Amino acid sequence: MCKIWAMRLTLLALAALLVACEPATGQDYKLGEKIRPAPSAQRPAAPPQAGAPRTLTWDDLLPPDWDPMAALKGLDLARLDDADPRAQKALEDLKRAWDNAPPNRQLHGQRIRIPGFVVSLDGGPKELREFLLVPYFGACIHVPPPPPNQVIHAVARTPAKGVQTMDAVWVTGRLEVVRSDTPFGSATYVLQAESVTPYKGK
């Protein structure tokens, strides 16, 4: 039964993007917890100023017609066992769909601002030049990565100081639809980051 339970856990982890499980040391977020809305998000938005970046949510990065759960429709995972080939096929179909998750091409070339968690690609603790921005705490480090259309590969114009992996930040810059594969996961977006600042979501 170990095999089928491992398969079920993998499917559920991918399907649910790992809902929070236990506190993480030194952070106010739990594994799998998404970035919290900033207080300003609860108030009516002011008219955008000319030249101001467009503030995005992670849902904005998804194409309107993309259904990440299509491979699981009509499948009752609770009734599958090791001998059922549908479980393996569902896992393969879901993984293929997520690996090839399409971007929202309407965002290409836009100057945007988005909050998320840092996954450093630099390896150094002092200055952050290149990193992945992800929507939930622990992604790509403690838990599996999101689909590529929920990962942004950011390259900072000026190295950010005092920013570490899994810090919550705002990132502003020009977004491009470009596939990027890294040791921590793949991204369908690259962001030329003008600024990286601490995120205050409370």
NUVEX-233083 format. One record per residue: residue in three letters; y, x, z of N, C-alpha, C, O in turn; chain; residue number from 0. Coordinates in nm, 3 decimals, padded with zeros to 5 digits, m for minus. Atoms other than C-alpha are relative to their C-alpha. Example, Ala and Ser with C-alpha at 12.3 -4.5 7.8 and 13.67 -1.06 7.14 Angstrom:
PT   lumnu      n.c2      n.c1      n.c3     ca.c2     ca.c1     ca.c3      c.c2      c.c1      c.c3      o.c2      o.c1      o.c3   domi   drense
PT     ALA   m00.119    00.089    00.000   m00.450    01.230    00.780    00.120    00.090    00.000    00.118    00.194    00.066      A        0
PT     SER   m00.119   m00.082   m00.006   m00.106    01.367    00.714    00.109   m00.077    00.073    00.220   m00.026    00.090      A        1
This chain:
PT   lumnu      n.c2      n.c1      n.c3     ca.c2     ca.c1     ca.c3      c.c2      c.c1      c.c3      o.c2      o.c1      o.c3   domi   drense
PT     MET   m00.121    00.081    00.000    00.000    00.000    00.000    00.126    00.085    00.000    00.235    00.033   m00.026      A        0
PT     CYS   m00.119   m00.085   m00.006    00.233    00.299    00.035    00.074    00.002   m00.133    00.197    00.000   m00.137      A        1
PT     LYS   m00.061   m00.009    00.132    00.291    00.313   m00.338    00.085   m00.123   m00.030    00.200   m00.109   m00.074      A        2
PT     ILE   m00.076    00.121    00.032    00.397   m00.050   m00.376    00.120   m00.016    00.091    00.224   m00.066    00.048      A        3
PT     TRP   m00.115    00.010   m00.091    00.619   m00.033   m00.068    00.109    00.096   m00.043    00.227    00.062   m00.038      A        4
PT     ALA   m00.100   m00.096    00.049    00.789    00.279   m00.204    00.071   m00.057   m00.123    00.192   m00.042   m00.138      A        5
PT     MET   m00.058    00.059    00.121    00.840    00.099   m00.535    00.096   m00.113    00.036    00.205   m00.122   m00.020      A        6
PT     ARG   m00.086    00.111   m00.041    00.981   m00.210   m00.365    00.130    00.052    00.061    00.238    00.001    00.033      A        7
PT     LEU   m00.120   m00.056   m00.063    01.218   m00.001   m00.157    00.094    00.059   m00.104    00.216    00.046   m00.093      A        8
PT     THR   m00.084   m00.057    00.106    01.338    00.181   m00.468    00.072   m00.110   m00.077    00.191   m00.099   m00.103      A        9
PT     LEU   m00.061    00.111    00.072    01.397   m00.146   m00.653    00.110   m00.066    00.082    00.219   m00.094    00.030      A       10
PT     LEU   m00.099    00.065   m00.084    01.577   m00.301   m00.360    00.122    00.088    00.022    00.235    00.040    00.029      A       11
PT     ALA   m00.112   m00.092   m00.018    01.787    00.010   m00.310    00.091   m00.002   m00.121    00.214   m00.005   m00.108      A       12
PT     LEU   m00.080    00.005    00.122    01.899    00.006   m00.672    00.068   m00.135   m00.015    00.186   m00.142   m00.049      A       13
PT     ALA   m00.055    00.133    00.022    01.949   m00.369   m00.682    00.113   m00.034    00.096    00.208   m00.102    00.059      A       14
PT     ALA   m00.098    00.037   m00.102    02.150   m00.393   m00.361    00.103    00.108    00.025    00.193    00.089    00.107      A       15
PT     LEU   m00.090   m00.114   m00.023    02.333   m00.057   m00.381    00.002    00.040    00.146    00.103    00.087    00.198      A       16
PT     LEU    00.020   m00.041   m00.137    02.201    00.004   m00.032    00.103   m00.054    00.097    00.204    00.011    00.125      A       17
PT     VAL   m00.087    00.060   m00.100    02.367   m00.229    00.216   m00.006    00.086    00.127   m00.107    00.152    00.152      A       18
PT     ALA   m00.016   m00.088   m00.116    02.483   m00.056    00.537   m00.121    00.003    00.090   m00.185   m00.099    00.115      A       19
PT     CYS    00.116   m00.009   m00.088    02.213    00.078    00.765    00.031    00.064    00.134   m00.008    00.007    00.236      A       20
PT     GLU   m00.029   m00.058   m00.130    02.339    00.314    01.037    00.129    00.080   m00.006    00.167    00.127   m00.114      A       21
PT     PRO   m00.127   m00.069    00.001    02.664    00.482    01.144   m00.013    00.144   m00.045   m00.117    00.207   m00.023      A       22
PT     ALA   m00.005   m00.140    00.041    02.759    00.817    00.995    00.092    00.075    00.093    00.200    00.027    00.127      A       23
PT     THR   m00.075   m00.079   m00.096    02.884    01.089    01.226    00.139    00.031   m00.052    00.156    00.074   m00.166      A       24
PT     GLY   m00.135   m00.040    00.031    03.260    01.136    01.229    00.071   m00.089   m00.100    00.183   m00.057   m00.141      A       25
PT     GLN   m00.063    00.087    00.097    03.333    00.849    00.990    00.003   m00.142    00.056   m00.073   m00.177    00.146      A       26
PT     ASP   m00.009    00.139   m00.040    03.433    00.487    01.029   m00.073   m00.090   m00.098   m00.055   m00.212   m00.097      A       27
PT     TYR    00.079    00.075    00.097    03.198    00.380    00.750   m00.148    00.022    00.027   m00.187    00.124    00.086      A       28
PT     LYS    00.144   m00.012   m00.010    02.823    00.319    00.744   m00.058    00.028   m00.138    00.006    00.001   m00.240      A       29
PT     LEU    00.065   m00.026    00.128    02.579    00.427    00.474   m00.006   m00.129   m00.082   m00.048   m00.234   m00.034      A       30
PT     GLY    00.003    00.114    00.089    02.613    00.196    00.177    00.121   m00.091    00.009    00.135   m00.183   m00.071      A       31
PT     GLU   m00.117    00.086   m00.016    02.940    00.044    00.299    00.105    00.033   m00.105    00.136    00.150   m00.128      A       32
PT     LYS   m00.102   m00.019    00.103    03.201   m00.008    00.028    00.136    00.024    00.065    00.160   m00.007    00.181      A       33
PT     ILE   m00.136   m00.025   m00.045    03.562    00.098    00.057    00.064   m00.132    00.040    00.049   m00.232   m00.030      A       34
PT     ARG   m00.062    00.123   m00.048    03.758   m00.158    00.258    00.134   m00.024   m00.068    00.205    00.070   m00.100      A       35
PT     PRO   m00.130    00.028    00.063    04.055   m00.336    00.105    00.114    00.050    00.087    00.110    00.039    00.210      A       36
PT     ALA   m00.120   m00.042   m00.072    04.390   m00.188    00.200    00.078   m00.123    00.043    00.066   m00.228   m00.020      A       37
PT     PRO   m00.077    00.116   m00.046    04.626   m00.417    00.396    00.087   m00.059   m00.109    00.107   m00.180   m00.113      A       38
PT     SER   m00.086    00.050    00.107    04.852   m00.442    00.091   m00.075   m00.092   m00.095   m00.015   m00.176   m00.163      A       39
PT     ALA    00.081    00.084    00.090    04.561   m00.602   m00.099   m00.005   m00.144    00.050   m00.040   m00.234   m00.026      A       40
PT     GLN    00.003    00.134   m00.056    04.587   m00.902    00.136    00.131   m00.075   m00.026    00.137   m00.196   m00.005      A       41
PT     ARG   m00.129    00.062    00.024    04.952   m00.969    00.042    00.020   m00.022   m00.150   m00.042    00.048   m00.230      A       42
PT     PRO   m00.027    00.018    00.143    05.086   m01.103   m00.291    00.051    00.129   m00.061    00.134    00.199   m00.003      A       43
PT     ALA   m00.038   m00.124    00.064    05.125   m00.817   m00.534    00.144   m00.008   m00.050    00.187   m00.110   m00.103      A       44
PT     ALA   m00.135   m00.008    00.052    05.477   m00.705   m00.618   m00.007    00.022   m00.151   m00.107    00.075   m00.201      A       45
PT     PRO    00.001   m00.024    00.146    05.572   m00.700   m00.988   m00.015    00.149   m00.028    00.054    00.230    00.034      A       46
PT     PRO    00.021   m00.143    00.028    05.447   m00.370   m01.136    00.126    00.064   m00.056    00.195    00.004   m00.139      A       47
PT     GLN   m00.115   m00.074    00.050    05.716   m00.111   m01.198   m00.038    00.069   m00.131   m00.154    00.103   m00.153      A       48
PT     ALA    00.025   m00.067    00.127    05.751    00.044   m01.541   m00.054    00.140    00.025    00.004    00.216    00.101      A       49
PT     GLY    00.059   m00.132   m00.014    05.527    00.349   m01.568   m00.091    00.017    00.121   m00.153    00.122    00.137      A       50
PT     ALA    00.085   m00.009   m00.119    05.343    00.273   m01.243   m00.146   m00.011   m00.040   m00.179   m00.083   m00.135      A       51
PT     PRO    00.142    00.011    00.033    04.965    00.321   m01.245   m00.054   m00.138    00.033   m00.005   m00.206    00.123      A       52
PT     ARG    00.066    00.127   m00.026    04.744    00.016   m01.260   m00.102    00.020    00.112   m00.189    00.106    00.102      A       53
PT     THR    00.096   m00.010   m00.110    04.555   m00.033   m00.931   m00.126   m00.076   m00.037   m00.123   m00.196   m00.066      A       54
PT     LEU    00.129    00.059    00.037    04.186   m00.096   m01.003   m00.089   m00.018    00.121   m00.077    00.052    00.221      A       55
PT     THR    00.112    00.010   m00.091    03.894   m00.220   m00.802   m00.122    00.052   m00.075   m00.116    00.074   m00.196      A       56
PT     TRP    00.121   m00.050    00.065    03.541   m00.097   m00.871   m00.059   m00.104   m00.096   m00.125   m00.068   m00.193      A       57
PT     ASP    00.048    00.104    00.092    03.457   m00.431   m01.032    00.070    00.008   m00.135    00.013   m00.029   m00.237      A       58
PT     ASP   m00.073   m00.014    00.126    03.724   m00.359   m01.294   m00.067    00.099   m00.095   m00.047    00.092   m00.216      A       59
PT     LEU    00.066   m00.101    00.083    03.510   m00.068   m01.418   m00.122   m00.056   m00.074   m00.176    00.007   m00.164      A       60
PT     LEU    00.119    00.061    00.060    03.225   m00.305   m01.512    00.040   m00.084   m00.121    00.136   m00.160   m00.114      A       61
PT     PRO   m00.025    00.091    00.113    03.217   m00.467   m01.858   m00.027   m00.143    00.042   m00.123   m00.169    00.115      A       62
PT     PRO    00.016    00.139   m00.044    03.256   m00.844   m01.816   m00.137   m00.059   m00.030   m00.184   m00.144    00.045      A       63
PT     ASP    00.127    00.061    00.041    02.926   m00.921   m01.994   m00.123    00.080    00.044   m00.234    00.049    00.002      A       64
PT     TRP    00.114   m00.083   m00.040    02.707   m00.654   m01.825   m00.069   m00.060    00.122   m00.004   m00.092    00.221      A       65
PT     ASP    00.080    00.054   m00.110    02.426   m00.783   m01.601   m00.099    00.107    00.046   m00.203    00.124   m00.017      A       66
PT     PRO    00.087   m00.108   m00.045    02.270   m00.496   m01.401   m00.135   m00.048    00.053   m00.229    00.031    00.062      A       67
PT     MET    00.124    00.053   m00.057    02.001   m00.725   m01.258   m00.087   m00.071   m00.103   m00.185   m00.136   m00.067      A       68
PT     ALA    00.074    00.072    00.104    01.874   m00.857   m01.592   m00.149    00.034    00.002   m00.233   m00.053   m00.024      A       69
PT     ALA    00.141   m00.042    00.001    01.550   m00.656   m01.561   m00.082   m00.065    00.110   m00.204   m00.066    00.104      A       70
PT     LEU    00.073    00.058   m00.113    01.463   m00.833   m01.235   m00.008   m00.153   m00.007   m00.072   m00.215    00.078      A       71
PT     LYS   m00.001    00.146    00.007    01.520   m01.192   m01.347   m00.140   m00.054   m00.022   m00.215   m00.006   m00.107      A       72
PT     GLY    00.131    00.063    00.011    01.215   m01.411   m01.301   m00.112    00.077    00.065   m00.229    00.040    00.051      A       73
PT     LEU    00.102   m00.083   m00.062    01.034   m01.144   m01.100    00.006   m00.016    00.152    00.111    00.005    00.213      A       74
PT     ASP    00.009    00.015   m00.145    00.919   m01.211   m00.742   m00.062    00.127    00.058   m00.185    00.142    00.058      A       75
PT     LEU    00.049   m00.128   m00.050    00.891   m00.865   m00.586   m00.096   m00.015    00.117   m00.187    00.067    00.135      A       76
PT     ALA    00.083    00.019   m00.118    00.731   m01.002   m00.271   m00.146   m00.028   m00.035   m00.234   m00.009    00.049      A       77
PT     ARG    00.137    00.035    00.039    00.422   m01.109   m00.468   m00.070    00.109   m00.081   m00.185    00.092   m00.121      A       78
PT     LEU    00.061   m00.107    00.081    00.359   m00.782   m00.653   m00.075    00.099    00.089   m00.036    00.126    00.202      A       79
PT     ASP    00.074   m00.103   m00.073    00.100   m00.527   m00.546   m00.025    00.118   m00.094    00.024    00.120   m00.207      A       80
PT     ASP    00.022   m00.123    00.077   m00.023   m00.188   m00.670   m00.065   m00.026   m00.136   m00.039    00.046   m00.232      A       81
PT     ALA    00.073    00.026    00.124   m00.243   m00.344   m00.939    00.083   m00.075   m00.103    00.039   m00.093   m00.217      A       82
PT     ASP   m00.082    00.080    00.091    00.040   m00.543   m01.095    00.091    00.091   m00.082    00.182    00.154   m00.027      A       83
PT     PRO   m00.082   m00.087    00.086    00.191   m00.356   m01.394    00.143   m00.047   m00.013    00.229    00.028   m00.060      A       84
PT     ARG   m00.136    00.051    00.012    00.499   m00.579   m01.380    00.097    00.074    00.092    00.215    00.087    00.061      A       85
PT     ALA   m00.087   m00.071   m00.094    00.632   m00.387   m01.080    00.049    00.132   m00.061    00.167    00.163   m00.055      A       86
PT     GLN   m00.037   m00.127    00.062    00.625   m00.052   m01.262    00.092   m00.023   m00.120    00.188    00.052   m00.140      A       87
PT     LYS   m00.084    00.029    00.117    00.772   m00.207   m01.578    00.141   m00.040    00.044    00.240    00.002   m00.017      A       88
PT     ALA   m00.131    00.041   m00.050    01.053   m00.368   m01.377    00.081    00.120    00.047    00.201    00.130    00.022      A       89
PT     LEU   m00.067   m00.121   m00.049    01.133   m00.036   m01.213    00.050    00.084   m00.117    00.163    00.133   m00.116      A       90
PT     GLU   m00.039   m00.079    00.118    01.139    00.142   m01.549    00.115   m00.066   m00.076    00.208    00.002   m00.119      A       91
PT     ASP   m00.105    00.073    00.071    01.351   m00.130   m01.711    00.133    00.008    00.075    00.239    00.026    00.015      A       92
PT     LEU   m00.120   m00.004   m00.081    01.597   m00.132   m01.422    00.063    00.139   m00.003    00.185    00.152   m00.015      A       93
PT     LYS   m00.051   m00.137    00.004    01.627    00.246   m01.418    00.065    00.029   m00.136    00.170    00.093   m00.142      A       94
PT     ARG   m00.055   m00.021    00.134    01.684    00.251   m01.795    00.135   m00.071   m00.015    00.230   m00.015   m00.070      A       95
PT     ALA   m00.125    00.077    00.010    01.950   m00.021   m01.770    00.111    00.066    00.078    00.226    00.071    00.033      A       96
PT     TRP   m00.102   m00.063   m00.084    02.130    00.160   m01.489    00.042    00.136   m00.056    00.159    00.171   m00.052      A       97
PT     ASP   m00.033   m00.130    00.057    02.108    00.503   m01.654    00.093   m00.014   m00.121    00.173    00.076   m00.149      A       98
PT     ASN   m00.081    00.023    00.119    02.271    00.353   m01.965    00.107   m00.105    00.024    00.152   m00.173   m00.069      A       99
PT     ALA   m00.101    00.100   m00.034    02.520    00.134   m01.782    00.128    00.023   m00.080    00.184    00.132   m00.076      A      100
PT     PRO   m00.115   m00.018    00.088    02.810    00.074   m02.023    00.132   m00.001    00.076    00.144   m00.066    00.180      A      101
PT     PRO   m00.133    00.001   m00.062    03.174    00.144   m01.936    00.082   m00.119   m00.048    00.044   m00.188   m00.143      A      102
PT     ASN   m00.100    00.095    00.047    03.466   m00.094   m01.965    00.097    00.077   m00.090    00.189    00.143   m00.041      A      103
PT     ARG   m00.076   m00.082    00.095    03.617    00.057   m02.280    00.148   m00.037   m00.008    00.228    00.040   m00.061      A      104
PT     GLN   m00.140    00.041    00.001    03.941   m00.137   m02.239    00.085    00.087    00.093    00.208    00.088    00.082      A      105
PT     LEU   m00.075   m00.083   m00.096    04.035    00.105   m01.960    00.029    00.140   m00.054    00.104    00.215    00.008      A      106
PT     HIS   m00.018   m00.136    00.054    04.025    00.416   m02.182    00.148    00.030   m00.024    00.218   m00.047   m00.090      A      107
PT     GLY   m00.137   m00.045    00.019    04.355    00.604   m02.170    00.101   m00.059    00.097    00.218   m00.022    00.093      A      108
PT     GLN   m00.094    00.061   m00.094    04.507    00.393   m01.892    00.027    00.092    00.120   m00.060    00.167    00.165      A      109
PT     ARG   m00.036   m00.072   m00.123    04.692    00.548   m01.601   m00.030   m00.095    00.116    00.026   m00.204    00.125      A      110
PT     ILE    00.051    00.091   m00.103    04.520    00.406   m01.293    00.007    00.064    00.138    00.032    00.183    00.154      A      111
PT     ARG    00.007   m00.041   m00.140    04.496    00.425   m00.917   m00.118   m00.074    00.061   m00.127   m00.196    00.047      A      112
PT     ILE    00.120    00.065   m00.053    04.167    00.358   m00.736   m00.044    00.072    00.128   m00.035    00.195    00.135      A      113
PT     PRO    00.051   m00.063   m00.122    04.024    00.419   m00.386   m00.151    00.022   m00.010   m00.220   m00.052   m00.081      A      114
PT     GLY    00.143   m00.025   m00.002    03.679    00.565   m00.323   m00.035    00.116    00.091    00.051    00.169    00.162      A      115
PT     PHE    00.050   m00.109   m00.083    03.468    00.828   m00.151   m00.023    00.124   m00.086   m00.066    00.115   m00.201      A      116
PT     VAL    00.009   m00.128    00.071    03.463    01.195   m00.250   m00.141    00.058    00.010   m00.202    00.057    00.117      A      117
PT     VAL    00.121   m00.084    00.004    03.151    01.386   m00.357    00.042    00.129   m00.070    00.054    00.133   m00.192      A      118
PT     SER   m00.053   m00.125    00.055    03.268    01.745   m00.404   m00.098    00.065   m00.096   m00.218    00.071   m00.071      A      119
PT     LEU    00.078   m00.078    00.095    03.146    01.938   m00.707    00.038    00.147    00.006   m00.019    00.229   m00.067      A      120
PT     ASP   m00.050   m00.138   m00.010    03.329    02.257   m00.605   m00.088    00.089    00.086   m00.110    00.206    00.055      A      121
PT     GLY    00.080   m00.080   m00.093    03.111    02.369   m00.318    00.083    00.074    00.102    00.027    00.137    00.192      A      122
PT     GLY   m00.086   m00.070   m00.095    03.412    02.509   m00.133    00.068   m00.097    00.094    00.102   m00.209    00.052      A      123
PT     PRO   m00.056    00.092   m00.099    03.559    02.358    00.186    00.153   m00.005    00.003    00.209   m00.096    00.064      A      124
PT     LYS   m00.145   m00.011   m00.019    03.925    02.460    00.143    00.081   m00.078   m00.103    00.178   m00.145   m00.067      A      125
PT     GLU   m00.075    00.068    00.105    04.043    02.321   m00.190   m00.095   m00.079   m00.090   m00.202   m00.031   m00.128      A      126
PT     LEU    00.083    00.088    00.082    03.906    02.032   m00.394    00.060   m00.008   m00.140    00.172   m00.056   m00.157      A      127
PT     ARG   m00.047    00.002    00.139    03.940    02.070   m00.771   m00.076   m00.102   m00.084   m00.018   m00.168   m00.171      A      128
PT     GLU    00.084    00.086    00.084    03.651    01.869   m00.913   m00.096   m00.077    00.091   m00.159   m00.019    00.180      A      129
PT     PHE    00.084    00.081   m00.088    03.460    01.580   m00.759   m00.038   m00.130   m00.069    00.023   m00.170   m00.168      A      130
PT     LEU    00.034    00.136    00.039    03.287    01.248   m00.812    00.069   m00.094    00.097    00.077   m00.067    00.217      A      131
PT     LEU   m00.053    00.107   m00.084    03.458    00.936   m00.683   m00.099   m00.115   m00.008   m00.134   m00.159   m00.117      A      132
PT     VAL    00.105    00.103   m00.005    03.210    00.669   m00.570    00.046   m00.115    00.089    00.132   m00.095    00.175      A      133
PT     PRO   m00.051    00.119   m00.069    03.251    00.314   m00.432   m00.055   m00.025    00.140    00.000   m00.107    00.213      A      134
PT     TYR    00.055    00.026   m00.133    03.033    00.331   m00.120   m00.040    00.129    00.069   m00.074    00.229    00.006      A      135
PT     PHE    00.021   m00.117   m00.084    02.977    00.572    00.165   m00.144    00.051   m00.011   m00.239   m00.026    00.002      A      136
PT     GLY    00.131   m00.063    00.007    02.686    00.815    00.124   m00.057    00.010   m00.140   m00.159    00.076   m00.159      A      137
PT     ALA    00.051   m00.003    00.137    02.641    00.763   m00.252   m00.010    00.142   m00.052    00.081    00.222   m00.033      A      138
PT     CYS    00.028   m00.130    00.064    02.492    01.065   m00.434   m00.035    00.109    00.101   m00.076    00.218    00.062      A      139
PT     ILE    00.030   m00.101   m00.103    02.444    01.248   m00.102   m00.116   m00.049    00.087   m00.223    00.012    00.089      A      140
PT     HIS    00.102    00.053   m00.091    02.248    01.037    00.149   m00.084   m00.111   m00.063   m00.195   m00.138   m00.017      A      141
PT     VAL    00.070    00.110    00.066    02.145    00.754   m00.082    00.014    00.018   m00.152    00.099    00.096   m00.196      A      142
PT     PRO   m00.008   m00.019    00.145    02.086    00.719   m00.460    00.138   m00.030   m00.055    00.215   m00.106    00.004      A      143
PT     PRO   m00.130    00.025    00.061    02.387    00.725   m00.691    00.008   m00.140   m00.058   m00.094   m00.200   m00.091      A      144
PT     PRO   m00.018    00.127    00.071    02.535    00.405   m00.833   m00.025    00.019   m00.148   m00.047    00.132   m00.193      A      145
PT     PRO    00.008   m00.017    00.146    02.503    00.332   m01.205    00.122    00.078   m00.048    00.225    00.077    00.019      A      146
PT     PRO   m00.109   m00.085    00.046    02.724    00.564   m01.413    00.134   m00.070   m00.017    00.238   m00.006   m00.007      A      147
PT     ASN   m00.128    00.070    00.015    02.985    00.293   m01.471    00.063   m00.035    00.134    00.164   m00.106    00.140      A      148
PT     GLN   m00.058    00.010   m00.134    03.045    00.297   m01.094    00.023    00.139    00.059    00.030    00.155    00.181      A      149
PT     VAL   m00.027   m00.138   m00.042    03.106    00.673   m01.080    00.111    00.055   m00.089    00.108    00.039   m00.211      A      150
PT     ILE   m00.110   m00.064    00.073    03.425    00.857   m01.179   m00.005    00.149    00.026   m00.008    00.193    00.141      A      151
PT     HIS   m00.005   m00.147   m00.010    03.425    01.231   m01.250    00.148    00.039   m00.004    00.212    00.030   m00.108      A      152
PT     ALA   m00.143   m00.031   m00.012    03.769    01.343   m01.128    00.022    00.151   m00.005   m00.052    00.229    00.055      A      153
PT     VAL   m00.042   m00.141    00.007    03.937    01.674   m01.212    00.147    00.002    00.043    00.233   m00.055   m00.024      A      154
PT     ALA   m00.135    00.000   m00.057    04.246    01.741   m00.999    00.091    00.099   m00.072    00.054    00.215   m00.092      A      155
PT     ARG   m00.099   m00.087    00.063    04.554    01.880   m01.172    00.043    00.109    00.097    00.056    00.226    00.059      A      156
PT     THR   m00.032   m00.095   m00.107    04.651    02.045   m00.843   m00.107   m00.014    00.107   m00.133   m00.125    00.153      A      157
PT     PRO    00.106    00.009   m00.100    04.374    02.132   m00.593    00.046   m00.074    00.125    00.154   m00.049    00.178      A      158
PT     ALA   m00.030    00.076   m00.122    04.367    01.890   m00.300   m00.051    00.077    00.120   m00.165    00.124    00.121      A      159
PT     LYS    00.037   m00.074   m00.121    04.362    02.054    00.041   m00.039   m00.095    00.112    00.017   m00.204    00.126      A      160
PT     GLY    00.041    00.079   m00.115    04.185    01.923    00.347   m00.084   m00.122   m00.032   m00.101   m00.210    00.053      A      161
PT     VAL    00.084    00.113    00.039    03.965    01.680    00.154   m00.145    00.047   m00.008   m00.174    00.149   m00.071      A      162
PT     GLN    00.140   m00.038   m00.004    03.590    01.691    00.213   m00.088   m00.111   m00.056   m00.043   m00.224   m00.076      A      163
PT     THR    00.096    00.098    00.048    03.281    01.516    00.084   m00.010   m00.119    00.095   m00.021   m00.102    00.216      A      164
PT     MET    00.006    00.130   m00.066    03.270    01.148    00.187    00.129   m00.040    00.068    00.132   m00.139    00.141      A      165
PT     ASP   m00.131    00.048   m00.042    03.639    01.136    00.275    00.040   m00.116   m00.090    00.008   m00.117   m00.209      A      166
PT     ALA   m00.053    00.113    00.078    03.802    00.810    00.163    00.140    00.037   m00.050    00.225    00.078    00.028      A      167
PT     VAL   m00.126   m00.043    00.060    04.090    00.876   m00.078    00.048   m00.100   m00.105   m00.029   m00.182   m00.156      A      168
PT     TRP   m00.057    00.060    00.120    04.325    00.724   m00.332    00.009    00.108   m00.105    00.048    00.221   m00.075      A      169
PT     VAL   m00.015   m00.095    00.110    04.312    00.895   m00.670    00.080   m00.068   m00.110    00.051   m00.181   m00.150      A      170
PT     THR   m00.085    00.051    00.107    04.577    00.848   m00.937   m00.008    00.094   m00.119   m00.006    00.216   m00.103      A      171
PT     GLY    00.003   m00.084    00.119    04.556    00.969   m01.295   m00.039   m00.079   m00.124   m00.048   m00.202   m00.120      A      172
PT     ARG    00.035    00.063    00.128    04.460    00.898   m01.656   m00.152   m00.007   m00.013   m00.222    00.093   m00.001      A      173
PT     LEU    00.144    00.025    00.009    04.115    00.744   m01.705   m00.046    00.009   m00.144    00.020   m00.043   m00.235      A      174
PT     GLU    00.058   m00.010    00.133    03.898    00.829   m02.003   m00.147   m00.043    00.004   m00.217   m00.018    00.103      A      175
PT     VAL    00.141    00.037    00.011    03.565    00.684   m02.115   m00.073    00.118   m00.063   m00.076    00.134   m00.185      A      176
PT     VAL    00.071   m00.121    00.043    03.363    01.006   m02.135   m00.122    00.015    00.091   m00.109    00.011    00.213      A      177
PT     ARG    00.123   m00.020   m00.077    03.001    01.058   m02.024    00.001    00.138    00.062    00.036    00.236   m00.004      A      178
PT     SER    00.005   m00.127   m00.072    02.958    01.331   m01.763   m00.124    00.000    00.088   m00.145   m00.092    00.166      A      179
PT     ASP    00.121   m00.012   m00.082    02.630    01.447   m01.607    00.018    00.117    00.097    00.050    00.228    00.056      A      180
PT     THR   m00.016   m00.102   m00.103    02.642    01.640   m01.278   m00.125    00.005    00.086   m00.209   m00.084    00.076      A      181
PT     PRO    00.118   m00.007   m00.089    02.385    01.754   m01.018   m00.010   m00.118    00.097   m00.117   m00.144    00.151      A      182
PT     PHE    00.000    00.109   m00.097    02.487    01.457   m00.800   m00.005   m00.138   m00.064   m00.012   m00.239    00.006      A      183
PT     GLY    00.004    00.129    00.067    02.482    01.185   m01.063    00.081    00.002   m00.128    00.157    00.096   m00.154      A      184
PT     SER   m00.070    00.011    00.127    02.617    01.072   m01.398    00.117   m00.097    00.012    00.114   m00.190    00.092      A      185
PT     ALA   m00.118    00.085    00.002    02.954    00.914   m01.470    00.033   m00.035   m00.145    00.013    00.047   m00.235      A      186
PT     THR   m00.046    00.036    00.134    03.082    00.722   m01.770    00.152    00.008   m00.010    00.210   m00.024   m00.114      A      187
PT     TYR   m00.145   m00.016    00.000    03.444    00.790   m01.671    00.039    00.140    00.047   m00.026    00.198    00.134      A      188
PT     VAL   m00.063   m00.123   m00.047    03.652    01.105   m01.636    00.145   m00.034    00.032    00.212   m00.100   m00.046      A      189
PT     LEU   m00.138    00.026   m00.042    03.982    01.092   m01.446    00.075    00.132    00.015    00.035    00.218    00.094      A      190
PT     GLN   m00.087   m00.116   m00.016    04.251    01.355   m01.491    00.094   m00.033    00.116    00.194   m00.101    00.098      A      191
PT     ALA   m00.065    00.044   m00.123    04.376    01.329   m01.134    00.135    00.068    00.021    00.144    00.191    00.027      A      192
PT     GLU   m00.134   m00.049   m00.031    04.749    01.365   m01.071    00.017    00.022    00.151    00.083    00.115    00.195      A      193
PT     SER   m00.013   m00.009   m00.146    04.716    01.306   m00.697   m00.127   m00.050    00.068   m00.196   m00.139    00.018      A      194
PT     VAL    00.112    00.039   m00.085    04.449    01.277   m00.429    00.056   m00.011    00.142    00.096    00.090    00.200      A      195
PT     THR   m00.060    00.021   m00.131    04.570    01.123   m00.101   m00.095   m00.077    00.091   m00.179   m00.153    00.041      A      196
PT     PRO    00.088    00.072   m00.092    04.398    00.991    00.215    00.012   m00.152   m00.017    00.121   m00.205   m00.040      A      197
PT     TYR    00.004    00.146    00.012    04.295    00.627    00.199    00.009   m00.062    00.139   m00.071   m00.030    00.227      A      198
PT     LYS   m00.015    00.073   m00.125    04.414    00.405    00.481   m00.034   m00.145   m00.026    00.048   m00.221   m00.078      A      199
PT     GLY    00.045    00.135    00.034    04.213    00.087    00.456    00.011   m00.099    00.112   m00.030   m00.214    00.096      A      200
PT     LYS   m00.006    00.092   m00.113    04.284   m00.063    00.796    00.143   m00.038    00.030    00.169   m00.116    00.122      A      201
